[in-house]
Amino acid sequence: MNLETKKTIIPRSQKDFFNFLTNLENFEQLMPENKTKFEVDGDSFIFGLKGMPEIRLVIKEKQEFDKIVLGAASSKLNFSLTATITDVTESSCEAQLLFEGDFNPMMAMMVKGPLQKFIDTLTDNASKI
């Protein structure tokens, strides 16, 4: 299952936004309002949203200034969340989130809507920071 957000202009330079995202504590500012838990532990963070199980994300890859890949820490859920960052001007960049998950068809049908809403919220909140 592949999902993506629309490309969004972020009012920060590409380098500044990349550094913002690599500091995992900053993801708390991007989370939806219905967040019930958020804890950073080294190169990973765990978060919970009302009505959903807690999920731990780990930094899997960093491509300096233009790409960050987060993946599930659990082997039970095989997915990644990739942030692509493109330079626009000295003080702005364009970002997009790409979600790739390996789910059975029934699970994919159940999580597609909530996941799309979640990654859209992350992108929308990033444009307001």
N, C-alpha and C positions, 0 to 999 in steps of 0.2 A: 504494500500500500504506500503510495507516494502522495504527499500533500505539500502545498507551498502557499506562502503568503504573497500578497502583492508587494512589489518593490516599493519601499518607503524611504523618503528623504529624512535623514537624521541630522539635526542641527549641531553636529560635531565633525571634526576632521576624521578621516578614515583611521589614522593612527590612534587618535583619542578614543574613538568608539571601540576599536579593537582592544585597546588596553582596558576600557570599561568592562567589556564582556569577559576578558580573561581574568578579571578579579571577580570570582564567583559570588562574592557577597553582594555585588551589584544586581544580580538576578532577582533579588528580593524586591527591588524597585520595579521590576518588569512584570512581576506575578499579578494574576487577577486578584480582585478584592476578596474572593471567597477562599483565599489561602488560609489553611489551618496550621501549617507547619513549614518552617524553612530553617535549615541548619547547614552550614558549610563545614566540610571536613577535608582539608588538604585540597586535592585536585577534584573533589566531588562535592555535590550538595544533594540534600534530600528535601523534598517538598511534598506537601499534602494539600489537596483541594477538597472542599466539602463534597462528600458523596463519592470520592474516588480513593483508591488505595495510594499509599505513599510511594513515591518514585525517587530513586537515586540516579543522578546523572553524573558521569565522569568525563573529564576532558580526554578525548581520544586523539585529537590532532589539532595542531595550530599551524597555520600557514601565515607567517607574519603579515599583519595588517589587512588581509583580505578573506580569511576563512578560519572558522573555528568549528570543530565537530565535537558534539557531546553525544555520548552513547549511554545506554542503560547499563548499570552496574550489574544487574542480575542477568544470568544466562536464560532465565525463564522468558524474559521479554527481549526480543532481538530488534532494536530500533536505534536510529540515530537522528539527531537534530543538528542540522548544519546551518550556520549563519554565514552568508556571503556578504562581503562589504566592498563596495566599489567607490573609489574616489570621485567626487563630483566637483567640489571647489575646495579652497583652502580651509573653509569652515563648515563644510557639509559633505555627507556621504550618502550612498544609497545602500540599504540593507534589505535582505530577503531571508526568510527562514524556510528551510526545506526539511520535511520530515520523511524518513524512509523507515518502514516497519515491515517485518515479516510475520504476519498474523494469518490465522486460518480465516476463511471467508466469513464465518459467523462472528468472530471477534472483530474483524475489520468493519463489518456493518455496524456493530454496536459502538465502536470507539471513533469512527470517522468524524461524526459531527462534533462531539466534545473536543477531539484533538484539533480540528480545524479552528474552532473557536478559541482554544487555548493558544495556539501559535499566532493567530491573528491578534489576540490581546497582547502577547509579548511584543509584537512588532508595533502595534499602536502605542503602547506605553513607552517604547524606545524612542518614538518620534517626539515624545513630550518631555524627555529628560533634559 
